[in-house]
């Protein structure tokens, strides 16, 4: 495992500036890499690149390995001769530039991509080979049928299509070939653009950290085509679903609803599905963060049909058996939430770095494991994650007792790490927390872009267990990538020796 002492930024591709409703793999992505280089940042962490589905969440996708065609850049398609400017410049892709509007993207961007595909030469030798390789055949077949059914979940499709068979797959590819090839092309084009961007980042010595959800959505090609991978009933409905038990934050727990893996079946097949999934991820990324890593040690199961997560039980996962041949992989384990000895043992066996979050650190407890003075080098420290309230708003919302505790703890930690406390404003306090992350022992320090700018709660990326157009829609503006901000970050990187 090679995690040098360095720093990075968390910003999803969709959050980049663009005149066409959503961040893409075009000019703004290259400008962001240039800005990162100026700031001395070495890691760009993104969220899952998979297509979004229910609730616009990249953690609820129609496929665990397909790629989000919304991120395809229209200006690049124009340069390739596949679009005219008038094909997309007059369309409305968003209500206003500060937020992604997924419903408009769903209608407008997909329509424009189909226009581009009409001009694409499907006899191109590279494309023929790509289609023949079949890496995205499952996704393309699934989406072809889904589009035929007005994008309804697969369990609501007409009877003929609800159950997968090889004959059905062949029939779809033959009878709906143009639609099928369109969905294959979205993956071909995404990868073309992504690989160029990734190569550019590597030239600048910037690595990209990807993100892999533990679970897949019920409305996914995996559940439709490979039901044997999951704990399902005879009608392929879920018997058990995923979630988290009640805790001090949520009296009902969290009911995620994802189907549970049949780990016994996975073990018998030597985890071939997981091995392939992880292999595909490392073809895209330099580092991989795996979400809800504790689920490999033990996972919480809730009987299907329950209204909340109060009734459920912990069940043993595959543990180290899945990772015994992957200890050299550059994996970051998201180990937040309820952590017990099962999880600690798995982290020790794999040697993967876990995560520490400063937003959780300043509660008055000297034993709080998120306090920088309480952890060692083999961690990735964050001010917050994509699920957290931006730290500025978090501080702003604290009551008088909590803010006193927070500030006393913050000052004590700063003293231990020789960080000057800036407390003349909430923005200054936010910057102090950011600097403390840089100063910490953790080998890697990742700051969400919102926290670099001390932005308020309106910029929150996601509020867990909610479905809202406010989630997953955060975007930055090009004029926020300033030399001044880059210079401030560079000072912290040099001061705390994070330039490796």
SULLINSUL-V566207 format. One record per pair of residues at least 6 apart in sequence whose C-alpha atoms are under 7 Angstrom apart, sorted by the first residue. I is the first residue (numbers start at 1). GAP is how many residues later the second one is. D is the distance in Angstrom with one decimal. If there is no record, write none. Layout:
i=I gap=GAP d=D
i=I gap=GAP d=D
//
This chain:
i=1 gap=327 d=5.2
i=1 gap=328 d=6.6
i=1 gap=329 d=6.0
i=3 gap=440 d=6.4
i=4 gap=439 d=6.0
i=4 gap=496 d=5.9
i=5 gap=438 d=4.4
i=5 gap=439 d=5.7
i=5 gap=493 d=5.0
i=5 gap=494 d=7.0
i=5 gap=495 d=5.8
i=6 gap=36 d=6.4
i=6 gap=437 d=6.4
i=6 gap=438 d=5.2
i=6 gap=439 d=6.6
i=6 gap=492 d=4.1
i=6 gap=493 d=5.5
i=6 gap=494 d=5.5
i=7 gap=34 d=5.4
i=7 gap=35 d=5.8
i=7 gap=36 d=6.3
i=7 gap=437 d=5.5
i=7 gap=438 d=4.6
i=7 gap=439 d=5.7
i=7 gap=491 d=6.1
i=8 gap=33 d=4.9
i=8 gap=34 d=5.4
i=8 gap=35 d=4.2
i=8 gap=36 d=5.6
i=8 gap=437 d=6.2
i=8 gap=438 d=4.6
i=8 gap=439 d=6.5
i=9 gap=34 d=6.4
i=9 gap=35 d=5.4
i=9 gap=36 d=6.1
i=9 gap=437 d=5.1
i=9 gap=438 d=4.9
i=9 gap=439 d=5.6
i=9 gap=440 d=6.3
i=10 gap=34 d=6.2
i=10 gap=35 d=4.7
i=10 gap=36 d=6.1
i=10 gap=436 d=6.4
i=10 gap=437 d=5.8
i=10 gap=438 d=4.4
i=10 gap=439 d=6.0
i=11 gap=34 d=6.3
i=11 gap=35 d=5.7
i=11 gap=437 d=6.3
i=11 gap=438 d=6.1
i=12 gap=34 d=4.5
i=12 gap=35 d=5.4
i=13 gap=10 d=5.4
i=13 gap=11 d=6.2
i=13 gap=33 d=6.6
i=14 gap=8 d=5.2
i=14 gap=9 d=3.9
i=14 gap=10 d=6.3
i=14 gap=57 d=6.8
i=15 gap=7 d=6.8
i=15 gap=8 d=5.3
i=15 gap=459 d=5.6
i=15 gap=460 d=3.9
i=15 gap=461 d=5.9
i=16 gap=7 d=4.2
i=16 gap=8 d=7.0
i=16 gap=12 d=6.4
i=16 gap=13 d=6.8
i=16 gap=459 d=5.9
i=16 gap=460 d=5.7
i=17 gap=6 d=5.5
i=17 gap=11 d=6.1
i=17 gap=458 d=6.6
i=17 gap=459 d=5.8
i=17 gap=460 d=5.3
i=17 gap=461 d=5.8
i=18 gap=10 d=6.9
i=20 gap=73 d=5.6
i=21 gap=72 d=4.7
i=21 gap=73 d=4.9
i=21 gap=76 d=6.6
i=21 gap=79 d=5.8
i=21 gap=80 d=6.9
i=22 gap=78 d=5.6
i=23 gap=48 d=6.4
i=24 gap=47 d=4.2
i=24 gap=48 d=5.7
i=24 gap=49 d=5.3
i=25 gap=46 d=6.0
i=25 gap=47 d=6.1
i=25 gap=48 d=5.7
i=25 gap=168 d=6.2
i=25 gap=169 d=6.5
i=25 gap=172 d=7.0
i=26 gap=47 d=5.3
i=26 gap=50 d=6.7
i=30 gap=167 d=6.9
i=33 gap=168 d=6.2
i=35 gap=446 d=6.6
i=35 gap=451 d=6.9
i=37 gap=167 d=6.5
i=38 gap=448 d=6.1
i=39 gap=447 d=4.1
i=39 gap=448 d=6.0
i=39 gap=450 d=5.7
i=39 gap=451 d=4.9
i=40 gap=450 d=5.6
i=40 gap=453 d=6.8
i=40 gap=459 d=6.7
i=42 gap=163 d=6.6
i=42 gap=164 d=4.6
i=42 gap=165 d=6.1
i=43 gap=163 d=5.6
i=43 gap=164 d=4.8
i=43 gap=165 d=5.7
i=43 gap=166 d=6.6
i=44 gap=163 d=6.2
i=44 gap=164 d=4.8
i=44 gap=165 d=6.0
i=45 gap=163 d=5.8
i=45 gap=164 d=4.5
i=45 gap=165 d=6.1
i=46 gap=163 d=6.3
i=46 gap=164 d=5.5
i=46 gap=165 d=6.7
i=47 gap=163 d=6.3
i=47 gap=164 d=5.3
i=48 gap=10 d=5.6
i=48 gap=162 d=6.4
i=48 gap=163 d=4.9
i=48 gap=164 d=6.0
i=49 gap=18 d=5.6
i=49 gap=19 d=5.7
i=50 gap=8 d=6.1
i=50 gap=11 d=6.3
i=50 gap=13 d=6.9
i=50 gap=14 d=6.7
i=50 gap=15 d=6.4
i=50 gap=16 d=5.4
i=50 gap=17 d=4.5
i=50 gap=18 d=4.9
i=51 gap=7 d=6.6
i=51 gap=10 d=5.7
i=51 gap=11 d=6.7
i=51 gap=15 d=6.7
i=51 gap=16 d=5.7
i=51 gap=17 d=4.0
i=51 gap=18 d=6.9
i=52 gap=6 d=4.9
i=52 gap=8 d=6.5
i=52 gap=9 d=5.1
i=53 gap=7 d=6.0
i=53 gap=8 d=5.3
i=53 gap=9 d=6.5
i=54 gap=6 d=6.1
i=55 gap=412 d=5.3
i=55 gap=413 d=6.8
i=56 gap=46 d=6.8
i=56 gap=416 d=6.8
i=57 gap=415 d=6.6
i=59 gap=154 d=5.9
i=60 gap=156 d=6.6
i=60 gap=157 d=5.0
i=61 gap=155 d=6.9
i=61 gap=156 d=5.9
i=61 gap=159 d=6.5
i=62 gap=155 d=6.7
i=62 gap=157 d=6.0
i=62 gap=158 d=4.0
i=62 gap=159 d=6.0
i=63 gap=76 d=6.5
i=63 gap=157 d=5.4
i=63 gap=158 d=5.7
i=63 gap=159 d=6.8
i=64 gap=152 d=6.3
i=65 gap=212 d=6.8
i=66 gap=70 d=6.7
i=66 gap=73 d=6.5
i=67 gap=120 d=6.1
i=67 gap=123 d=6.9
i=69 gap=117 d=5.7
i=69 gap=121 d=6.5
i=70 gap=39 d=6.9
i=72 gap=118 d=5.7
i=77 gap=6 d=5.8
i=78 gap=6 d=5.9
i=78 gap=7 d=6.8
i=82 gap=34 d=4.7
i=82 gap=37 d=5.4
i=82 gap=38 d=6.3
i=83 gap=33 d=5.4
i=87 gap=25 d=6.9
i=88 gap=24 d=6.7
i=93 gap=11 d=5.5
i=93 gap=12 d=5.7
i=93 gap=15 d=6.4
i=94 gap=6 d=6.4
i=94 gap=7 d=5.2
i=94 gap=10 d=6.3
i=95 gap=6 d=6.9
i=98 gap=376 d=6.8
i=98 gap=377 d=5.3
i=98 gap=378 d=6.8
i=99 gap=374 d=5.0
i=99 gap=375 d=5.4
i=99 gap=376 d=5.6
i=100 gap=373 d=4.5
i=100 gap=374 d=6.7
i=117 gap=65 d=6.4
i=131 gap=53 d=6.7
i=136 gap=48 d=6.4
i=137 gap=47 d=6.9
i=138 gap=83 d=6.7
i=139 gap=82 d=6.4
i=140 gap=40 d=5.5
i=140 gap=43 d=4.9
i=140 gap=44 d=5.6
i=141 gap=28 d=6.7
i=141 gap=31 d=6.8
i=141 gap=32 d=7.0
i=141 gap=39 d=6.1
i=142 gap=79 d=6.0
i=144 gap=35 d=6.0
i=144 gap=36 d=5.6
i=146 gap=6 d=6.3
i=146 gap=8 d=7.0
i=149 gap=8 d=6.3
i=153 gap=66 d=5.4
i=154 gap=8 d=6.1
i=154 gap=65 d=6.1
i=155 gap=7 d=6.0
i=163 gap=61 d=7.0
i=164 gap=60 d=6.5
i=164 gap=61 d=5.4
i=173 gap=7 d=6.1
i=201 gap=6 d=6.7
i=207 gap=79 d=5.8
i=208 gap=77 d=5.5
i=208 gap=78 d=5.6
i=208 gap=79 d=6.5
i=209 gap=76 d=5.8
i=209 gap=77 d=6.0
i=209 gap=78 d=4.5
i=209 gap=79 d=5.4
i=209 gap=80 d=6.8
i=210 gap=75 d=5.7
i=210 gap=77 d=6.3
i=210 gap=78 d=4.8
i=210 gap=79 d=6.0
i=211 gap=77 d=5.7
i=211 gap=78 d=4.7
i=211 gap=79 d=5.9
i=211 gap=80 d=6.9
i=212 gap=77 d=6.2
i=212 gap=78 d=4.8
i=212 gap=79 d=5.9
i=213 gap=77 d=6.2
i=213 gap=78 d=4.9
i=214 gap=76 d=6.7
i=214 gap=77 d=5.6
i=214 gap=78 d=6.0
i=215 gap=43 d=6.4
i=216 gap=42 d=6.3
i=217 gap=41 d=5.3
i=218 gap=40 d=5.8
i=218 gap=41 d=6.0
i=227 gap=9 d=6.7
i=229 gap=32 d=5.8
i=229 gap=33 d=5.4
i=229 gap=36 d=6.7
i=229 gap=37 d=6.8
i=230 gap=29 d=6.5
i=230 gap=30 d=5.6
i=230 gap=31 d=4.3
i=230 gap=32 d=4.7
i=231 gap=7 d=6.4
i=231 gap=8 d=6.0
i=231 gap=9 d=6.7
i=231 gap=28 d=6.9
i=231 gap=29 d=5.7
i=231 gap=30 d=6.0
i=231 gap=31 d=5.3
i=232 gap=6 d=4.4
i=232 gap=7 d=5.1
i=233 gap=6 d=5.9
i=238 gap=21 d=5.8
i=238 gap=66 d=6.2
i=239 gap=64 d=6.2
i=239 gap=65 d=5.3
i=240 gap=19 d=6.3
i=240 gap=20 d=6.1
i=240 gap=61 d=5.9
i=240 gap=62 d=5.5
i=240 gap=63 d=4.6
i=240 gap=64 d=4.9
i=241 gap=16 d=4.9
i=241 gap=17 d=5.2
i=241 gap=18 d=4.7
i=241 gap=19 d=5.5
i=241 gap=60 d=5.7
i=241 gap=61 d=5.2
i=241 gap=62 d=6.3
i=241 gap=63 d=5.7
i=242 gap=13 d=6.7
i=242 gap=14 d=5.6
i=242 gap=15 d=5.4
i=242 gap=16 d=5.2
i=242 gap=17 d=6.3
i=242 gap=18 d=6.1
i=242 gap=58 d=6.2
i=242 gap=59 d=5.3
i=242 gap=60 d=6.2
i=243 gap=11 d=5.2
i=243 gap=12 d=4.6
i=243 gap=13 d=4.8
i=243 gap=14 d=6.7
i=243 gap=57 d=6.1
i=243 gap=58 d=6.7
i=243 gap=66 d=6.5
i=244 gap=9 d=5.5
i=244 gap=10 d=4.9
i=244 gap=11 d=6.7
i=244 gap=56 d=6.0
i=244 gap=65 d=6.5
i=245 gap=8 d=4.5
i=245 gap=9 d=6.5
i=245 gap=64 d=5.6
i=245 gap=65 d=6.0
i=246 gap=6 d=5.2
i=246 gap=7 d=3.6
i=246 gap=63 d=6.9
i=246 gap=64 d=6.1
i=247 gap=6 d=6.4
i=252 gap=56 d=5.7
i=252 gap=57 d=5.7
i=252 gap=58 d=5.5
i=253 gap=55 d=6.8
i=253 gap=56 d=4.9
i=253 gap=57 d=6.1
i=254 gap=54 d=7.0
i=254 gap=55 d=5.7
i=254 gap=211 d=6.6
i=255 gap=53 d=5.6
i=255 gap=54 d=5.2
i=263 gap=54 d=6.9
i=263 gap=55 d=6.6
i=271 gap=51 d=6.8
i=287 gap=43 d=5.2
i=287 gap=44 d=6.0
i=288 gap=42 d=6.4
i=288 gap=43 d=4.9
i=288 gap=44 d=6.1
i=289 gap=42 d=5.7
i=289 gap=43 d=4.4
i=289 gap=44 d=6.0
i=289 gap=45 d=6.8
i=290 gap=42 d=6.3
i=290 gap=43 d=5.5
i=290 gap=44 d=6.0
i=291 gap=42 d=7.0
i=291 gap=43 d=5.1
i=292 gap=42 d=5.5
i=292 gap=43 d=6.4
i=293 gap=40 d=5.5
i=293 gap=41 d=5.3
i=293 gap=42 d=5.8
i=294 gap=41 d=6.0
i=294 gap=49 d=5.6
i=295 gap=22 d=6.5
i=296 gap=21 d=4.7
i=296 gap=22 d=5.7
i=296 gap=23 d=5.3
i=297 gap=19 d=6.1
i=297 gap=20 d=4.9
i=297 gap=21 d=6.5
i=297 gap=22 d=4.7
i=297 gap=45 d=5.7
i=297 gap=46 d=5.5
i=297 gap=49 d=6.6
i=298 gap=16 d=6.1
i=298 gap=17 d=5.3
i=298 gap=18 d=4.4
i=298 gap=19 d=4.8
i=299 gap=15 d=5.4
i=299 gap=16 d=5.4
i=299 gap=17 d=6.5
i=299 gap=18 d=6.4
i=300 gap=12 d=6.6
i=300 gap=13 d=5.5
i=300 gap=14 d=4.5
i=300 gap=15 d=6.3
i=301 gap=11 d=5.3
i=301 gap=12 d=5.5
i=301 gap=13 d=6.3
i=302 gap=7 d=6.3
i=302 gap=9 d=6.3
i=302 gap=10 d=4.4
i=302 gap=11 d=6.9
i=303 gap=9 d=6.8
i=319 gap=27 d=6.4
i=320 gap=26 d=6.0
i=320 gap=29 d=6.9
i=323 gap=27 d=6.8
i=327 gap=23 d=5.2
i=327 gap=24 d=6.9
i=331 gap=21 d=6.0
i=332 gap=20 d=5.7
i=332 gap=21 d=5.3
i=332 gap=22 d=6.1
i=333 gap=19 d=6.2
i=333 gap=20 d=6.1
i=333 gap=21 d=4.9
i=333 gap=22 d=6.9
i=334 gap=20 d=5.9
i=334 gap=21 d=5.9
i=335 gap=19 d=5.7
i=335 gap=20 d=6.2
i=336 gap=19 d=7.0
i=353 gap=25 d=5.0
i=353 gap=26 d=4.6
i=353 gap=27 d=6.5
i=354 gap=25 d=5.0
i=354 gap=26 d=6.3
i=355 gap=24 d=5.5
i=355 gap=25 d=4.9
i=355 gap=26 d=5.8
i=356 gap=14 d=5.2
i=356 gap=23 d=6.8
i=356 gap=24 d=6.2
i=356 gap=25 d=4.7
i=356 gap=26 d=6.1
i=357 gap=13 d=5.8
i=357 gap=24 d=5.9
i=357 gap=25 d=4.8
i=357 gap=26 d=5.4
i=357 gap=27 d=5.5
i=358 gap=12 d=6.0
i=358 gap=13 d=6.9
i=358 gap=24 d=6.3
i=358 gap=25 d=4.7
i=358 gap=26 d=6.6
i=359 gap=24 d=5.8
i=359 gap=25 d=5.9
i=359 gap=32 d=6.5
i=360 gap=10 d=6.3
i=361 gap=7 d=6.2
i=361 gap=9 d=4.7
i=361 gap=10 d=4.9
i=362 gap=43 d=6.9
i=362 gap=44 d=4.8
i=362 gap=47 d=5.3
i=362 gap=48 d=6.4
i=363 gap=42 d=6.3
i=363 gap=43 d=6.1
i=364 gap=41 d=5.7
i=364 gap=45 d=6.2
i=369 gap=6 d=6.6
i=372 gap=68 d=5.6
i=372 gap=69 d=7.0
i=373 gap=40 d=6.8
i=376 gap=65 d=5.9
i=376 gap=66 d=6.2
i=377 gap=64 d=5.1
i=377 gap=65 d=4.2
i=377 gap=66 d=5.1
i=378 gap=64 d=6.0
i=378 gap=65 d=6.1
i=379 gap=63 d=5.0
i=379 gap=64 d=6.2
i=379 gap=65 d=6.7
i=380 gap=62 d=5.8
i=380 gap=63 d=6.5
i=380 gap=64 d=4.7
i=380 gap=65 d=5.6
i=381 gap=56 d=6.3
i=381 gap=61 d=6.0
i=381 gap=63 d=6.3
i=381 gap=64 d=4.8
i=381 gap=65 d=6.2
i=382 gap=55 d=6.7
i=382 gap=63 d=6.1
i=382 gap=64 d=5.1
i=382 gap=65 d=5.6
i=383 gap=8 d=7.0
i=383 gap=50 d=7.0
i=383 gap=51 d=6.4
i=383 gap=54 d=6.7
i=383 gap=64 d=6.0
i=384 gap=6 d=6.9
i=384 gap=7 d=6.9
i=384 gap=64 d=6.8
i=385 gap=63 d=6.9
i=386 gap=75 d=5.5
i=386 gap=76 d=6.2
i=387 gap=74 d=6.6
i=387 gap=75 d=5.0
i=387 gap=76 d=5.8
i=387 gap=77 d=6.2
i=389 gap=68 d=6.2
i=389 gap=71 d=5.6
i=390 gap=60 d=6.2
i=390 gap=61 d=6.0
i=390 gap=65 d=6.7
i=390 gap=66 d=6.3
i=390 gap=67 d=6.1
i=390 gap=70 d=6.1
i=391 gap=39 d=6.4
i=391 gap=60 d=6.2
i=392 gap=34 d=6.6
i=392 gap=35 d=6.6
i=392 gap=38 d=5.6
i=392 gap=62 d=5.4
i=392 gap=63 d=6.3
i=392 gap=64 d=6.0
i=393 gap=63 d=4.9
i=393 gap=64 d=5.3
i=411 gap=10 d=6.4
i=414 gap=6 d=6.6
i=414 gap=7 d=6.7
i=414 gap=22 d=6.6
i=417 gap=22 d=6.5
i=419 gap=17 d=6.6
i=421 gap=11 d=6.0
i=422 gap=6 d=5.2
i=422 gap=7 d=5.7
i=422 gap=10 d=5.8
i=423 gap=6 d=5.1
i=427 gap=27 d=5.8
i=430 gap=24 d=6.2
i=435 gap=57 d=6.6
i=437 gap=8 d=6.2
i=438 gap=7 d=6.0
i=438 gap=54 d=6.5
i=438 gap=58 d=6.4
i=439 gap=57 d=5.5
i=450 gap=9 d=6.9
i=459 gap=15 d=5.7
i=460 gap=14 d=6.9
i=461 gap=10 d=5.6
i=461 gap=11 d=5.1
i=461 gap=12 d=6.7
i=461 gap=13 d=5.7
i=462 gap=9 d=4.6
i=462 gap=10 d=5.8
i=463 gap=8 d=6.6
i=493 gap=6 d=6.0
//
